[in-house]
Amino acid sequence: MNIILLGPPGAGKGTQARILEEARGMTQLSTGDMLREARTSGTTMGDKVAAIMDAGGLVTDEIVIGLIEEKLTGDQNGGFIFDGFPRTLAQADVLGDLLKRQGQTLDAVVQMQVDDEALVARIVARSTCAHCGEVYNDLTKPIPDDGKCSNCGGTEFKRRADDNEESLRTRLMEYYKKTSPLIGYYYAKGDLKAVDGMGDVADVGQQITKALDS
């Protein structure tokens, strides 16, 4: 099964992708993770990515698609979770063509619906374990009293520099301008399944499972 997790910054796509990886043996394809992996891989493509990123440039759609194609031709396990791609209608068309060439299909697009004001309040209180990436929140899931990550026991936590109200509202506006048109695009194709992304992690996970199994 191949799916897209669609939602604004901070909606919880990464968290739910990790849950799906564990529960279904799927593989998360995060654009950011793939680029970071590529730039240190020593491959020709990786050297190209490193040169662009080191120069402060934007990695082209062609390169991102090339990285995704490499992943698709490898071990497919339980399928792929696209997180952070596609971001535009043009990218959606390219991804569809790529899957078709690989003899694969896109089985579902899960839209994680959120309330913007509640999302802002949630994200500005967010921190992550520097070692394993476990997400914590001052309001809903504070760092344990002993100062240790409940997942790996790490003691170092960090906040993203852009997890502040001004930056987040800018990122939300960018999402609505460029990415939200995908909602109508995939709805018209019959692929869209919406869930309430404002519940707790377990509740959202259950909704996603129900949507994928229906």
Secondary structure, DSSP 8 states (H G I E B T S, - for coil): --EEEE--TTSSHHHHHHHHHHHH--EEEEHHHHHHHHHTS-SHHHHHHHHHHHTT----HHHHHHHHHHHHTS--TT-EEEES---SHHHHHHHHHHHHHTT----EEEEEE--HHHHHHHHTTEEEETTT--EEETTTB---TTS--TTT----EE--TT-SHHHHHHHHHHHHHHTTHHHHHHHHHT-EEEEETTS-HHHHHHHHHHHHH-
